[in-house]
Amino acid sequence: MQTAIPCLFMRGGTSRGPFFNAADLPADIPTRDKVLLAVMGSPDKRQIDGLGGAHPLTSKVGIVSKATRPGVDLDFLFAQLQPDKDTVDTTPNCGNMLAAVVPFALETGLVKPQGATTTLRVLTLNTDMLCDITVQTPDGHVAYEGDARIDGAPGTSAPIKINFLDTAGSVAPGLLPTGHVRDVIDGIEVTCIDNGMPLVMFNAEAVGRTGYESVDQLNADTELQARLERLRIACGHAMQLGDVTKKNYPKMTLIAAPRAGGSIATRSFIPHVCHDAIGVLAAVTVATACVLDGSVTQGIAVVPRGEAKTISVEHPTGEFSVEIAVDPQNPQTVTRAALLRTARLLMRGEAMIPAAVWRGQQTNDAAQRRAG
Ligand code: NQM
C-alpha cells in the first residue's frame, strides 16, 4: 500500500510544483524530506519516478498552513529540490511559488473569499518574510482567467498582486552583507546584495560575456560556469553565508545595459543553471541594486526619477517590472516592493508515497477532505 497525500499541482508565476497542507505531511522533518524527494522523483536527472519536471524551476514544493502569528493569515514554507540531488532546501524564498499560496488556501478551504478580491497576509517561514497578496475571487471562487501577462509563462491570466513588506537581508545578514555597496572579489567588481534573495551582481563584460547570450548558450558555457562557481564560493564567505558549495544561493547575476526599453538586462544563474526569466525576489533584489548609489548597476541601468518608480528588469524571455519605493529621507532604503504574478491550479489529487519511504497515518482532516 502506498500512502496517499492530498495535493494540488499548481503553477506559481514561472515555477510549478505540488502544494500540500502542512498537516498532511509528516511532522518529523527528515521523514518529510524523504516524502518530498519521493513525490518529486529526486535524485534522478529525469525525475521519472515523480512529479518533478527535470529542472530546478519545476522541482519546487509549497507547504501551506493557517498562520499562528496574530495579524497573519497564512504560513508558507517553500522547499527547493533539485532533479539530480537528494537535497530539500528550505532556506531561500521563492516569490513565484508564493503567488499560488492564496489560491491553494482558497481552493482547499483553509481560508474564505472576501468578495470580488481577497487580500491575505502571508508569512514565508523560510526567511520570516511578510507580504500581502491579492487575488481575484468573483462569485466566491478563485479566478484564473484574465488579461495579466507575465513574461516566462504563456498566455494571460488573472492578476495576483504581491506587496512585500520586509525583504532586506532574507538569508544574508542585512541588505548589503559585506558592509559595502560594491566590492572587488576574486578580481571582479561585484555588488553582493539580499533584498529577498542573496545575489552577486556584476557586469557581464567582467567575465568576458555580453549579458545578452541565450539561455542555451549560457547553459552550454562550462568555462563560464566554472568561473562563476569560484566567484560564488568566494562571495558566499564575504556575504557571511559560509560555505555555499551545496547551497542554492547566492544566485549569480550578469548585468548589461537594457536593450528592450527596460532598466537593466540580466542573466540569472540559480545558481548553476541559467534561469529562463528571473526569480521574483531576485528581480526585487536587482531592482533594489538599481536604486542604490554606488552599486555595479551605475552607468549601466536606466533608472526613472522619483521616490516611487517602476524598474523593468529585462531577462531572456522578456521583462519583469518591480514597483520600488525609497525612503525620501534615506534614498538607500527601499520601503516597498510590489509586483504582479499569475498562478493556475493545474491538477488536484493525491501524491502517492511508497510504503518503503513512509507509512503515513492519514489524518482525519485529510480523510475528510478526500471524502469531500
Ligand atoms: O527569486 C528561482 C523562481 C526562482 C526563485 C530561483 C524565485 C525568487 O524563478 O523569488 O522566484 O532563484 O531559484 O521561481
Residues whose N, C-alpha, C, O or C-beta is under 5 A from the ligand:
A	BS01	NQM	S15 N93 C94 G95 N96 M197 I270 I278 G279 V280 L281 A282
